[in-house]
């Protein structure tokens, strides 16, 4: 832990708490692509270190699928979301959705809570990143899907990729907006495609371990989720 939580914005905290309660605090929802992301992590992640972008309040959920992570750096713009993580670590909140991953990967949640987690407040999409420190794993589950164009997405993906150790793995998942959600957001992310990731891999001379779009049923906001794992060679 490396953050002072004395000054928390109450309105932002309420917003983050509602998100937590709607998703990770509630029982696991199947058919949203989450099962495939957990499997992506479990199959392709490396042992060692992890930096996770757009972490929000869900880092302990994803950590259940990793096999052996020594320490984590969470990066997000919301201090209040990180405060929720601390409440989870102190057992003041419990993410009920974790029950699915706990059973699937035969994990002890108390052991997961003991993993060192540090925090960094940063607007990654609109700032540079110190890439002198490298990580065995780099992940983003949702963040880059907020980019308004393929060019912006690839620019940010390259920043993340440059943080990898040799033989490290970049894990990504981005939900593709429905037409109605695109209207609400004021933009669409229909540029998300397997080809976009394949082209990125060729330019960076790295190896795609997997890339695929997973359909999502009965969700007003999302039609599918693009997931991928890329290995630094």
C-alpha positions as CSV (number, residue, x, y, z in Angstrom):
1,X,0.0,0.0,0.0
2,X,1.3,3.4,-0.9
3,X,-1.6,5.8,-0.9
4,X,-3.2,8.1,1.6
5,X,-7.0,7.7,1.7
6,X,-7.7,10.5,4.1
7,X,-9.4,12.7,1.5
8,X,-12.1,10.8,-0.3
9,X,-14.7,12.5,-2.5
10,X,-18.1,11.3,-1.2
11,X,-20.0,11.6,-4.4
12,X,-17.3,9.8,-6.4
13,X,-17.2,7.1,-3.7
14,X,-21.0,6.6,-4.0
15,X,-20.6,6.3,-7.8
16,X,-17.8,3.7,-7.4
17,X,-19.7,1.8,-4.7
18,X,-22.8,1.6,-6.9
19,X,-20.6,0.2,-9.8
20,X,-19.1,-2.3,-7.3
21,X,-22.5,-3.4,-6.0
22,X,-24.0,-3.7,-9.5
23,X,-21.2,-5.9,-10.8
24,X,-18.4,-7.3,-8.5
25,X,-20.4,-7.0,-5.3
26,X,-23.3,-9.0,-6.8
27,X,-23.3,-12.7,-7.7
28,X,-21.4,-13.7,-10.8
29,X,-23.2,-13.1,-14.1
30,X,-22.5,-15.6,-16.8
31,X,-22.6,-14.8,-20.5
32,X,-20.9,-11.4,-20.3
33,X,-17.5,-12.6,-21.6
34,X,-16.0,-12.7,-18.0
35,X,-15.5,-16.4,-18.0
36,X,-13.4,-16.2,-21.1
37,X,-11.3,-13.4,-19.6
38,X,-10.6,-15.4,-16.5
39,X,-9.6,-18.3,-18.7
40,X,-7.4,-16.0,-20.7
41,X,-5.6,-14.9,-17.5
42,X,-5.3,-18.4,-16.1
43,X,-3.9,-19.9,-19.4
44,X,-1.5,-17.2,-20.6
45,X,-0.4,-15.0,-17.7
46,X,3.2,-15.2,-16.5
47,X,4.4,-15.6,-12.9
48,X,5.9,-12.5,-11.3
49,X,4.7,-8.9,-11.5
50,X,1.6,-7.3,-12.9
51,X,0.6,-3.7,-13.8
52,X,-3.2,-3.4,-14.4
53,X,-4.6,-0.3,-16.1
54,X,-8.1,0.9,-15.4
55,X,-8.2,-1.3,-12.3
56,X,-11.2,0.3,-10.6
57,X,-12.3,-1.8,-7.7
58,X,-12.0,-5.2,-9.2
59,X,-8.3,-6.2,-9.0
60,X,-8.9,-9.0,-6.4
61,X,-11.5,-10.5,-8.7
62,X,-9.0,-10.9,-11.6
63,X,-6.1,-11.9,-9.3
64,X,-8.0,-15.1,-8.5
65,X,-7.3,-16.4,-12.1
66,X,-3.5,-15.7,-11.9
67,X,-1.4,-18.5,-10.7
68,X,1.5,-16.8,-9.0
69,X,1.7,-13.0,-8.8
70,X,4.2,-11.5,-6.4
71,X,3.0,-7.8,-6.5
72,X,0.7,-5.6,-8.4
73,X,0.6,-2.0,-9.5
74,X,-3.0,-0.7,-10.1
75,X,-3.4,2.4,-12.3
76,X,-6.6,4.3,-12.5
77,X,-7.9,7.9,-12.3
78,X,-10.2,7.2,-9.3
79,X,-8.8,7.2,-5.8
80,X,-12.2,6.3,-4.6
81,X,-12.2,3.0,-6.5
82,X,-8.9,2.2,-4.9
83,X,-10.4,2.9,-1.5
84,X,-12.9,0.2,-2.3
85,X,-10.1,-2.2,-2.9
86,X,-8.7,-1.4,0.5
87,X,-12.1,-2.0,2.0
88,X,-12.1,-5.4,0.3
89,X,-8.6,-6.1,1.6
90,X,-9.7,-5.3,5.1
91,X,-12.9,-7.4,4.7
92,X,-15.2,-4.4,5.1
93,X,-16.7,-5.3,1.7
94,X,-16.9,-8.6,-0.1
95,X,-17.1,-9.1,-3.9
96,X,-19.7,-11.9,-4.2
97,X,-18.8,-12.4,-7.8
98,X,-15.5,-13.8,-6.6
99,X,-17.2,-17.0,-5.6
100,X,-17.2,-18.2,-9.2
101,X,-13.4,-17.8,-9.6
102,X,-12.6,-19.1,-6.1
103,X,-14.4,-22.4,-6.9
104,X,-13.2,-22.6,-10.5
105,X,-9.5,-22.1,-9.6
106,X,-9.6,-23.6,-6.2
107,X,-8.3,-20.5,-4.5
108,X,-8.3,-19.2,-1.0
109,X,-9.5,-15.6,-1.0
110,X,-7.5,-14.7,2.1
111,X,-4.3,-15.7,0.3
112,X,-5.2,-13.5,-2.7
113,X,-5.8,-10.6,-0.3
114,X,-2.2,-11.0,1.0
115,X,-0.7,-10.1,-2.5
116,X,1.0,-6.8,-2.4
117,X,-1.1,-4.2,-4.2
118,X,0.2,-0.6,-4.8
119,X,-1.7,2.2,-6.5
120,X,-1.0,4.9,-9.0
121,X,-3.4,7.7,-9.9
122,X,-3.0,8.4,-13.6
123,X,-5.0,9.2,-16.7
124,X,-3.3,6.7,-18.9
125,X,-5.2,7.5,-22.1
126,X,-4.0,11.1,-22.1
127,X,-0.5,11.0,-20.6
128,X,2.8,9.3,-21.0
129,X,4.0,6.3,-18.9
130,X,7.3,5.7,-17.3
131,X,8.5,2.6,-19.2
132,X,11.9,2.2,-17.5
133,X,10.3,-0.3,-15.1
134,X,9.2,-3.5,-16.8
135,X,6.6,-6.1,-15.7
136,X,5.9,-9.7,-16.4
137,X,2.3,-9.0,-17.1
138,X,0.4,-5.9,-18.3
139,X,-3.3,-6.0,-18.4
140,X,-6.3,-3.8,-19.3
141,X,-9.8,-5.1,-19.0
142,X,-12.1,-2.4,-20.3
143,X,-9.9,0.7,-20.4
144,X,-8.8,1.0,-24.0
145,X,-12.3,0.4,-25.3
146,X,-12.9,4.0,-24.2
147,X,-10.6,5.2,-26.9
148,X,-12.6,7.1,-29.6
149,X,-10.7,5.8,-32.6
150,X,-8.5,2.9,-33.7
151,X,-5.5,5.2,-33.9
152,X,-5.9,6.3,-30.3
153,X,-6.4,2.7,-29.2
154,X,-3.2,1.5,-31.0
155,X,-1.2,4.4,-29.6
156,X,-2.2,3.5,-26.1
157,X,-1.8,-0.2,-26.6
158,X,1.8,0.5,-27.7
159,X,2.4,2.4,-24.5
160,X,1.2,-0.6,-22.5
161,X,3.1,-3.1,-24.6
162,X,6.4,-1.2,-24.0
163,X,6.1,-1.9,-20.3
164,X,6.6,-5.7,-20.8
165,X,9.6,-7.7,-19.8
166,X,11.0,-10.0,-22.5
167,X,8.7,-13.1,-22.6
168,X,6.0,-11.1,-20.7
169,X,2.3,-11.1,-21.6
170,X,-0.1,-8.4,-22.3
171,X,-3.7,-9.3,-21.5
172,X,-6.6,-7.3,-22.9
173,X,-10.4,-7.3,-23.0
174,X,-12.6,-4.6,-24.4
175,X,-16.4,-4.6,-24.6
176,X,-17.9,-3.5,-27.9
177,X,-20.7,-1.0,-27.5
178,X,-24.2,-1.7,-28.7
179,X,-25.9,0.9,-30.9
180,X,-27.9,2.3,-28.0
181,X,-24.9,2.5,-25.7
182,X,-22.9,4.2,-28.4
183,X,-25.5,6.9,-28.6
184,X,-25.5,7.4,-24.9
185,X,-21.7,7.6,-24.8
186,X,-21.5,9.9,-27.8
187,X,-19.2,7.7,-29.8
188,X,-18.8,4.1,-30.9
189,X,-15.9,1.7,-30.6
190,X,-16.8,-0.5,-33.6
191,X,-13.2,-0.3,-34.7
192,X,-12.5,-3.1,-32.2
193,X,-11.5,-6.2,-34.2
194,X,-9.2,-9.2,-34.3
195,X,-7.5,-7.7,-37.4
196,X,-6.6,-4.6,-35.4
197,X,-4.7,-6.7,-32.9
198,X,-3.2,-8.9,-35.6
199,X,-1.9,-5.8,-37.4
200,X,-0.5,-4.4,-34.2
201,X,1.3,-7.7,-33.6
202,X,3.0,-7.7,-37.0
203,X,4.2,-4.1,-36.6
204,X,5.6,-4.8,-33.1
205,X,7.0,-8.2,-34.1
206,X,5.3,-9.9,-31.2
207,X,3.4,-13.1,-30.9
208,X,-0.4,-13.3,-30.5
209,X,-1.3,-16.2,-28.1
210,X,-5.0,-15.7,-28.7
211,X,-7.4,-13.1,-30.1
212,X,-11.1,-13.5,-30.5
213,X,-14.5,-11.8,-30.1
214,X,-16.9,-13.3,-27.7
215,X,-20.6,-12.6,-28.3
216,X,-22.6,-11.2,-25.4
217,X,-26.3,-12.0,-25.1
218,X,-29.1,-10.0,-23.5
219,X,-27.0,-7.0,-22.5
220,X,-28.4,-3.5,-23.6
221,X,-24.9,-2.0,-23.5
222,X,-22.6,-4.5,-25.2
223,X,-22.8,-6.8,-28.2
224,X,-19.4,-8.6,-27.7
225,X,-16.1,-8.5,-26.0
226,X,-12.7,-8.5,-27.8
227,X,-10.1,-10.5,-25.8
228,X,-6.5,-11.2,-26.5
229,X,-3.1,-12.2,-25.1
230,X,0.1,-11.0,-26.7
231,X,3.6,-12.2,-25.8
232,X,6.7,-10.0,-25.9
233,X,9.5,-11.8,-27.8
